Amino acid sequence: MGAQWKAKGKDLAANARGRVFGKLVKEIMVAARNGADPAMNPRLRLVVEQARKASMPKDTLDRALKKGAGLTDEHVHFEHVIYEGFAPHQVPLMVECLTDNVKRTAPEMRVLFRKGQLGSSGSVAWDFDHVGMIEAAPLTPDADPELAAIEAGAQDLEPGEEEGTSLFLTEHADLDLVSRALPAYGFNVLSAKLGYKPKNPVNPASLSAADLEEVEAFLAAIDAHDDVQNVYVGLAG
């Protein structure tokens, strides 16, 4: 599970496409607050590229850009909130939300965390590094991820979530720079964002099969909440 948890079979779910678009729309709207021109807004450029690769309709993308930049009569303000705590069996996690109503989201998160433990701000964050995460696929069979990581300026390298991909980890401030550099070294960037990497992940071998199923069910319930953007879990593998 490592840096970012994904539900088993999640991409096969009938509503997966809609959920992906919904999350990307929120990211676009938040990023567009600092300007609707992707060329002048690195954060927006990255999420717009991700939306295009996910085949988001142009009308949907344009509406999100205009709403986020305040160019329409619709005023929606999303607040970025992090919830920290533990899944069952003391597996640490960081839950990243974008919400238009914290007073609604907070109690709903407390309910979802009943089978785990909701912590206070900073109670779990110390056990994660806030880093840039770039998932990329080789453009050619001979593309060397280790060489690309060194040349593009990444700090670390891990296997990606999808088969055959690589996860390039960067310093917080280097995310856009490394994303722009990777294609020159044979890698197509699939996604790029800031996220949380566990420092001391729990070894799944220390948990029974029943315990792991309990953790999975807990994470699935968290991830299904409409305000949740990303779930980062301190579980190795």
Phi and psi in degrees as GROMACS dihedral restraints (atoms count N, CA, C in turn):
[ dihedral_restraints ]
;  ai    aj    ak    al  type     phi  dphi    fc
    3     4     5     6     1    57.1    20    10
    4     5     6     7     1  -129.5    20    10
    6     7     8     9     1   -64.3    20    10
    7     8     9    10     1   -47.8    20    10
    9    10    11    12     1  -133.1    20    10
   10    11    12    13     1   126.8    20    10
   12    13    14    15     1   -82.0    20    10
   13    14    15    16     1   140.0    20    10
   15    16    17    18     1  -130.6    20    10
   16    17    18    19     1   135.8    20    10
   18    19    20    21     1   -65.5    20    10
   19    20    21    22     1   144.5    20    10
   21    22    23    24     1   -62.6    20    10
   22    23    24    25     1   127.8    20    10
   24    25    26    27     1    71.9    20    10
   25    26    27    28     1    10.0    20    10
   27    28    29    30     1   -59.1    20    10
   28    29    30    31     1   -41.7    20    10
   30    31    32    33     1   -69.2    20    10
   31    32    33    34     1   -13.7    20    10
   33    34    35    36     1   -91.5    20    10
   34    35    36    37     1    -9.2    20    10
   36    37    38    39     1   -64.9    20    10
   37    38    39    40     1   147.2    20    10
   39    40    41    42     1   -60.9    20    10
   40    41    42    43     1   -32.1    20    10
   42    43    44    45     1   -99.5    20    10
   43    44    45    46     1    11.5    20    10
   45    46    47    48     1   -61.8    20    10
   46    47    48    49     1   -42.7    20    10
   48    49    50    51     1   -61.5    20    10
   49    50    51    52     1   -44.1    20    10
   51    52    53    54     1   -63.7    20    10
   52    53    54    55     1   -38.5    20    10
   54    55    56    57     1   -66.4    20    10
   55    56    57    58     1   -40.7    20    10
   57    58    59    60     1   -62.0    20    10
   58    59    60    61     1   -47.0    20    10
   60    61    62    63     1   -62.1    20    10
   61    62    63    64     1   -41.7    20    10
   63    64    65    66     1   -60.0    20    10
   64    65    66    67     1   -42.4    20    10
   66    67    68    69     1   -67.8    20    10
   67    68    69    70     1   -41.2    20    10
   69    70    71    72     1   -66.6    20    10
   70    71    72    73     1   -38.3    20    10
   72    73    74    75     1   -59.0    20    10
   73    74    75    76     1   -43.9    20    10
   75    76    77    78     1   -62.5    20    10
   76    77    78    79     1   -44.5    20    10
   78    79    80    81     1   -61.8    20    10
   79    80    81    82     1   -41.4    20    10
   81    82    83    84     1   -63.4    20    10
   82    83    84    85     1   -45.1    20    10
   84    85    86    87     1   -62.8    20    10
   85    86    87    88     1   -40.5    20    10
   87    88    89    90     1   -67.7    20    10
   88    89    90    91     1   -44.2    20    10
   90    91    92    93     1   -66.6    20    10
   91    92    93    94     1   -34.1    20    10
   93    94    95    96     1   -70.8    20    10
   94    95    96    97     1   -10.9    20    10
   96    97    98    99     1   -58.6    20    10
   97    98    99   100     1   -29.9    20    10
   99   100   101   102     1   -94.0    20    10
  100   101   102   103     1    18.1    20    10
  102   103   104   105     1   125.5    20    10
  103   104   105   106     1   137.4    20    10
  105   106   107   108     1   -89.4    20    10
  106   107   108   109     1     1.2    20    10
  108   109   110   111     1   -96.6    20    10
  109   110   111   112     1   109.3    20    10
  111   112   113   114     1   -57.5    20    10
  112   113   114   115     1   -29.7    20    10
  114   115   116   117     1   -65.9    20    10
  115   116   117   118     1   -25.5    20    10
  117   118   119   120     1  -106.0    20    10
  118   119   120   121     1     1.4    20    10
  120   121   122   123     1  -134.7    20    10
  121   122   123   124     1    93.0    20    10
  123   124   125   126     1   -55.9    20    10
  124   125   126   127     1   -40.9    20    10
  126   127   128   129     1   -63.2    20    10
  127   128   129   130     1   -42.4    20    10
  129   130   131   132     1   -66.8    20    10
  130   131   132   133     1   -40.0    20    10
  132   133   134   135     1   -58.0    20    10
  133   134   135   136     1   -43.7    20    10
  135   136   137   138     1   -64.1    20    10
  136   137   138   139     1   -43.7    20    10
  138   139   140   141     1   -75.4    20    10
  139   140   141   142     1   -31.2    20    10
  141   142   143   144     1   -66.2    20    10
  142   143   144   145     1   -41.4    20    10
  144   145   146   147     1   -61.7    20    10
  145   146   147   148     1   -40.6    20    10
  147   148   149   150     1   -64.1    20    10
  148   149   150   151     1   -40.4    20    10
  150   151   152   153     1   -64.7    20    10
  151   152   153   154     1   -40.5    20    10
  153   154   155   156     1   -66.5    20    10
  154   155   156   157     1   -39.2    20    10
  156   157   158   159     1   -67.9    20    10
  157   158   159   160     1   -25.5    20    10
  159   160   161   162     1   -85.8    20    10
  160   161   162   163     1     4.6    20    10
  162   163   164   165     1    63.9    20    10
  163   164   165   166     1    37.0    20    10
  165   166   167   168     1   -65.8    20    10
  166   167   168   169     1   132.5    20    10
  168   169   170   171     1   -57.2    20    10
  169   170   171   172     1   142.4    20    10
  171   172   173   174     1   -58.9    20    10
  172   173   174   175     1   -39.0    20    10
  174   175   176   177     1   -61.6    20    10
  175   176   177   178     1   -40.2    20    10
  177   178   179   180     1   -64.9    20    10
  178   179   180   181     1   -43.9    20    10
  180   181   182   183     1   -63.0    20    10
  181   182   183   184     1   -46.2    20    10
  183   184   185   186     1   -63.6    20    10
  184   185   186   187     1   -41.2    20    10
  186   187   188   189     1   -62.2    20    10
  187   188   189   190     1   -42.6    20    10
  189   190   191   192     1   -63.1    20    10
  190   191   192   193     1   -41.6    20    10
  192   193   194   195     1   -61.4    20    10
  193   194   195   196     1   -47.6    20    10
  195   196   197   198     1   -67.6    20    10
  196   197   198   199     1   -41.9    20    10
  198   199   200   201     1   -64.2    20    10
  199   200   201   202     1   -43.3    20    10
  201   202   203   204     1   -65.0    20    10
  202   203   204   205     1   -35.4    20    10
  204   205   206   207     1   -84.3    20    10
  205   206   207   208     1    -0.8    20    10
  207   208   209   210     1    76.4    20    10
  208   209   210   211     1    27.0    20    10
  210   211   212   213     1   -95.4    20    10
  211   212   213   214     1     7.5    20    10
  213   214   215   216     1  -126.2    20    10
  214   215   216   217     1   175.9    20    10
  216   217   218   219     1   -81.0    20    10
  217   218   219   220     1    -8.4    20    10
  219   220   221   222     1   -86.0    20    10
  220   221   222   223     1   125.4    20    10
  222   223   224   225     1  -117.2    20    10
  223   224   225   226     1   103.6    20    10
  225   226   227   228     1  -121.2    20    10
  226   227   228   229     1   125.7    20    10
  228   229   230   231     1  -115.3    20    10
  229   230   231   232     1   117.5    20    10
  231   232   233   234     1   -99.4    20    10
  232   233   234   235     1   133.1    20    10
  234   235   236   237     1  -105.2    20    10
  235   236   237   238     1   136.3    20    10
  237   238   239   240     1   -86.8    20    10
  238   239   240   241     1   122.4    20    10
  240   241   242   243     1  -132.7    20    10
  241   242   243   244     1   138.2    20    10
  243   244   245   246     1  -112.8    20    10
  244   245   246   247     1   129.2    20    10
  246   247   248   249     1  -110.5    20    10
  247   248   249   250     1   130.6    20    10
  249   250   251   252     1  -114.8    20    10
  250   251   252   253     1   147.6    20    10
  252   253   254   255     1   171.4    20    10
  253   254   255   256     1  -154.7    20    10
  255   256   257   258     1  -133.1    20    10
  256   257   258   259     1   138.3    20    10
  258   259   260   261     1   -75.2    20    10
  259   260   261   262     1   174.5    20    10
  261   262   263   264     1   -53.2    20    10
  262   263   264   265     1   150.2    20    10
  264   265   266   267     1    67.4    20    10
  265   266   267   268     1    29.1    20    10
  267   268   269   270     1    60.2    20    10
  268   269   270   271     1    37.5    20    10
  270   271   272   273     1   -88.7    20    10
  271   272   273   274     1   115.9    20    10
  273   274   275   276     1   -72.6    20    10
  274   275   276   277     1   149.2    20    10
  276   277   278   279     1  -153.4    20    10
  277   278   279   280     1   155.4    20    10
  279   280   281   282     1  -120.9    20    10
  280   281   282   283     1   128.5    20    10
  282   283   284   285     1  -113.9    20    10
  283   284   285   286     1   117.8    20    10
  285   286   287   288     1  -100.1    20    10
  286   287   288   289     1   123.2    20    10
  288   289   290   291     1  -122.6    20    10
  289   290   291   292     1   150.8    20    10
  291   292   293   294     1  -122.7    20    10
  292   293   294   295     1   117.2    20    10
  294   295   296   297     1  -133.7    20    10
  295   296   297   298     1   147.0    20    10
  297   298   299   300     1   -96.3    20    10
  298   299   300   301     1     4.8    20    10
  300   301   302   303     1  -157.2    20    10
  301   302   303   304     1    89.8    20    10
  303   304   305   306     1   -62.4    20    10
  304   305   306   307     1   -32.5    20    10
  306   307   308   309     1   -65.6    20    10
  307   308   309   310     1   -23.0    20    10
  309   310   311   312     1   -85.6    20    10
  310   311   312   313     1   -43.9    20    10
  312   313   314   315     1   -68.2    20    10
  313   314   315   316     1   -42.5    20    10
  315   316   317   318     1   -57.5    20    10
  316   317   318   319     1   -51.8    20    10
  318   319   320   321     1   -65.9    20    10
  319   320   321   322     1   -31.9    20    10
  321   322   323   324     1   -67.0    20    10
  322   323   324   325     1   -35.6    20    10
  324   325   326   327     1   -67.2    20    10
  325   326   327   328     1   -38.8    20    10
  327   328   329   330     1   -60.9    20    10
  328   329   330   331     1   -39.4    20    10
  330   331   332   333     1   -65.3    20    10
  331   332   333   334     1   -45.3    20    10
  333   334   335   336     1   -64.0    20    10
  334   335   336   337     1   -29.6    20    10
  336   337   338   339     1   -85.9    20    10
  337   338   339   340     1     3.7    20    10
  339   340   341   342     1   -60.1    20    10
  340   341   342   343     1   -31.8    20    10
  342   343   344   345     1   -86.2    20    10
  343   344   345   346     1    -2.0    20    10
  345   346   347   348     1  -125.2    20    10
  346   347   348   349     1  -131.9    20    10
  348   349   350   351     1  -152.6    20    10
  349   350   351   352     1   117.0    20    10
  351   352   353   354     1   -86.0    20    10
  352   353   354   355     1   125.3    20    10
  354   355   356   357     1  -101.0    20    10
  355   356   357   358     1   173.1    20    10
  357   358   359   360     1   -84.9    20    10
  358   359   360   361     1   169.5    20    10
  360   361   362   363     1   -59.4    20    10
  361   362   363   364     1   126.0    20    10
  363   364   365   366     1    92.0    20    10
  364   365   366   367     1    -8.2    20    10
  366   367   368   369     1   -71.0    20    10
  367   368   369   370     1   -24.1    20    10
  369   370   371   372     1  -123.5    20    10
  370   371   372   373     1   -25.4    20    10
  372   373   374   375     1   -55.8    20    10
  373   374   375   376     1   -30.7    20    10
  375   376   377   378     1   -61.9    20    10
  376   377   378   379     1   -22.3    20    10
  378   379   380   381     1   -94.8    20    10
  379   380   381   382     1    11.4    20    10
  381   382   383   384     1  -130.1    20    10
  382   383   384   385     1   148.7    20    10
  384   385   386   387     1  -100.7    20    10
  385   386   387   388     1   134.0    20    10
  387   388   389   390     1   -88.1    20    10
  388   389   390   391     1   110.3    20    10
  390   391   392   393     1  -135.1    20    10
  391   392   393   394     1   167.0    20    10
  393   394   395   396     1   -82.9    20    10
  394   395   396   397     1   138.4    20    10
  396   397   398   399     1  -126.0    20    10
  397   398   399   400     1   118.3    20    10
  399   400   401   402     1  -122.8    20    10
  400   401   402   403     1   114.5    20    10
  402   403   404   405     1   -94.7    20    10
  403   404   405   406     1   127.6    20    10
  405   406   407   408     1  -141.3    20    10
  406   407   408   409     1   150.8    20    10
  408   409   410   411     1  -114.1    20    10
  409   410   411   412     1   145.0    20    10
  411   412   413   414     1   -66.7    20    10
  412   413   414   415     1   139.5    20    10
  414   415   416   417     1   -82.9    20    10
  415   416   417   418     1   -24.6    20    10
  417   418   419   420     1  -136.7    20    10
  418   419   420   421     1   156.4    20    10
  420   421   422   423     1   -59.9    20    10
  421   422   423   424     1   -26.3    20    10
  423   424   425   426     1   -95.9    20    10
  424   425   426   427     1     8.2    20    10
  426   427   428   429     1   -64.7    20    10
  427   428   429   430     1   129.8    20    10
  429   430   431   432     1  -103.6    20    10
  430   431   432   433     1   108.4    20    10
  432   433   434   435     1   -63.3    20    10
  433   434   435   436     1   -35.9    20    10
  435   436   437   438     1   -66.0    20    10
  436   437   438   439     1   -43.0    20    10
  438   439   440   441     1   -65.7    20    10
  439   440   441   442     1   -42.0    20    10
  441   442   443   444     1   -62.2    20    10
  442   443   444   445     1   -39.1    20    10
  444   445   446   447     1   -62.3    20    10
  445   446   447   448     1   -43.8    20    10
  447   448   449   450     1   -65.7    20    10
  448   449   450   451     1   -49.7    20    10
  450   451   452   453     1   -68.4    20    10
  451   452   453   454     1   -35.5    20    10
  453   454   455   456     1   -83.0    20    10
  454   455   456   457     1   -13.6    20    10
  456   457   458   459     1    96.4    20    10
  457   458   459   460     1    17.5    20    10
  459   460   461   462     1   -72.9    20    10
  460   461   462   463     1   154.9    20    10
  462   463   464   465     1   -92.0    20    10
  463   464   465   466     1   -25.0    20    10
  465   466   467   468     1  -158.7    20    10
  466   467   468   469     1   169.2    20    10
  468   469   470   471     1  -144.5    20    10
  469   470   471   472     1   136.0    20    10
  471   472   473   474     1  -140.1    20    10
  472   473   474   475     1   161.8    20    10
  474   475   476   477     1   -62.0    20    10
  475   476   477   478     1   142.7    20    10
  477   478   479   480     1   -79.6    20    10
  478   479   480   481     1   174.5    20    10
  480   481   482   483     1   -67.6    20    10
  481   482   483   484     1   -37.9    20    10
  483   484   485   486     1   -92.9    20    10
  484   485   486   487     1   148.5    20    10
  486   487   488   489     1   -59.6    20    10
  487   488   489   490     1   132.5    20    10
  489   490   491   492     1    86.0    20    10
  490   491   492   493     1    -4.8    20    10
  492   493   494   495     1   -96.6    20    10
  493   494   495   496     1   166.4    20    10
  495   496   497   498     1  -125.5    20    10
  496   497   498   499     1   146.9    20    10
  498   499   500   501     1  -107.3    20    10
  499   500   501   502     1   111.4    20    10
  501   502   503   504     1   -93.5    20    10
  502   503   504   505     1   124.7    20    10
  504   505   506   507     1  -103.4    20    10
  505   506   507   508     1   134.4    20    10
  507   508   509   510     1  -128.9    20    10
  508   509   510   511     1   167.3    20    10
  510   511   512   513     1   -65.0    20    10
  511   512   513   514     1   153.5    20    10
  513   514   515   516     1   -48.2    20    10
  514   515   516   517     1   -47.2    20    10
  516   517   518   519     1   -81.1    20    10
  517   518   519   520     1   -10.1    20    10
  519   520   521   522     1   -99.0    20    10
  520   521   522   523     1     4.5    20    10
  522   523   524   525     1   -56.0    20    10
  523   524   525   526     1   -51.8    20    10
  525   526   527   528     1   -67.8    20    10
  526   527   528   529     1   -40.2    20    10
  528   529   530   531     1   -60.7    20    10
  529   530   531   532     1   -47.7    20    10
  531   532   533   534     1   -68.4    20    10
  532   533   534   535     1   -38.6    20    10
  534   535   536   537     1   -58.7    20    10
  535   536   537   538     1   -41.6    20    10
  537   538   539   540     1   -70.1    20    10
  538   539   540   541     1   -29.7    20    10
  540   541   542   543     1   -81.9    20    10
  541   542   543   544     1   -31.4    20    10
  543   544   545   546     1   -56.8    20    10
  544   545   546   547     1   -40.5    20    10
  546   547   548   549     1   -57.1    20    10
  547   548   549   550     1   -31.8    20    10
  549   550   551   552     1   -67.6    20    10
  550   551   552   553     1   -18.0    20    10
  552   553   554   555     1  -110.4    20    10
  553   554   555   556     1    22.5    20    10
  555   556   557   558     1    90.9    20    10
  556   557   558   559     1    19.9    20    10
  558   559   560   561     1  -128.9    20    10
  559   560   561   562     1   133.6    20    10
  561   562   563   564     1   -93.8    20    10
  562   563   564   565     1   119.6    20    10
  564   565   566   567     1   -74.7    20    10
  565   566   567   568     1   122.0    20    10
  567   568   569   570     1   -92.5    20    10
  568   569   570   571     1   -36.8    20    10
  570   571   572   573     1  -157.6    20    10
  571   572   573   574     1   152.9    20    10
  573   574   575   576     1  -150.1    20    10
  574   575   576   577     1   126.7    20    10
  576   577   578   579     1  -162.8    20    10
  577   578   579   580     1   169.3    20    10
  579   580   581   582     1   -88.3    20    10
  580   581   582   583     1   138.8    20    10
  582   583   584   585     1  -152.6    20    10
  583   584   585   586     1  -168.9    20    10
  585   586   587   588     1  -123.0    20    10
  586   587   588   589     1   125.4    20    10
  588   589   590   591     1  -109.8    20    10
  589   590   591   592     1   124.8    20    10
  591   592   593   594     1   -67.7    20    10
  592   593   594   595     1   139.3    20    10
  594   595   596   597     1   -82.2    20    10
  595   596   597   598     1   -37.5    20    10
  597   598   599   600     1  -131.7    20    10
  598   599   600   601     1    68.5    20    10
  600   601   602   603     1   -63.6    20    10
  601   602   603   604     1   146.1    20    10
  603   604   605   606     1   -71.9    20    10
  604   605   606   607     1   136.3    20    10
  606   607   608   609     1   -78.1    20    10
  607   608   609   610     1   121.3    20    10
  609   610   611   612     1   -57.6    20    10
  610   611   612   613     1   -26.0    20    10
  612   613   614   615     1   -64.9    20    10
  613   614   615   616     1   -18.0    20    10
  615   616   617   618     1   -82.4    20    10
  616   617   618   619     1    -5.7    20    10
  618   619   620   621     1  -112.9    20    10
  619   620   621   622     1   147.1    20    10
  621   622   623   624     1   -76.0    20    10
  622   623   624   625     1   167.1    20    10
  624   625   626   627     1   -59.8    20    10
  625   626   627   628     1   -39.6    20    10
  627   628   629   630     1   -65.6    20    10
  628   629   630   631     1   -38.9    20    10
  630   631   632   633     1   -63.9    20    10
  631   632   633   634     1   -43.1    20    10
  633   634   635   636     1   -63.8    20    10
  634   635   636   637     1   -38.5    20    10
  636   637   638   639     1   -63.5    20    10
  637   638   639   640     1   -37.5    20    10
  639   640   641   642     1   -66.1    20    10
  640   641   642   643     1   -41.1    20    10
  642   643   644   645     1   -63.6    20    10
  643   644   645   646     1   -46.0    20    10
  645   646   647   648     1   -58.9    20    10
  646   647   648   649     1   -44.3    20    10
  648   649   650   651     1   -63.9    20    10
  649   650   651   652     1   -40.0    20    10
  651   652   653   654     1   -62.9    20    10
  652   653   654   655     1   -46.8    20    10
  654   655   656   657     1   -65.3    20    10
  655   656   657   658     1   -38.4    20    10
  657   658   659   660     1   -62.3    20    10
  658   659   660   661     1   -40.1    20    10
  660   661   662   663     1   -66.1    20    10
  661   662   663   664     1   -40.2    20    10
  663   664   665   666     1   -63.4    20    10
  664   665   666   667     1   -49.4    20    10
  666   667   668   669     1   -65.0    20    10
  667   668   669   670     1   -27.0    20    10
  669   670   671   672     1   -74.3    20    10
  670   671   672   673     1   -13.8    20    10
  672   673   674   675     1   -67.1    20    10
  673   674   675   676     1   136.0    20    10
  675   676   677   678     1   -61.1    20    10
  676   677   678   679     1   -28.5    20    10
  678   679   680   681     1   -86.7    20    10
  679   680   681   682     1    -9.1    20    10
  681   682   683   684     1   -81.0    20    10
  682   683   684   685     1   125.2    20    10
  684   685   686   687     1   -93.9    20    10
  685   686   687   688     1   -48.2    20    10
  687   688   689   690     1  -144.5    20    10
  688   689   690   691     1   148.7    20    10
  690   691   692   693     1  -125.0    20    10
  691   692   693   694     1   117.4    20    10
  693   694   695   696     1  -108.2    20    10
  694   695   696   697     1   124.5    20    10
  696   697   698   699     1  -122.1    20    10
  697   698   699   700     1   136.7    20    10
  699   700   701   702     1   -86.0    20    10
  700   701   702   703     1    63.5    20    10
  702   703   704   705     1  -132.4    20    10
  703   704   705   706     1   121.4    20    10
  705   706   707   708     1   -69.5    20    10
  706   707   708   709     1   154.7    20    10
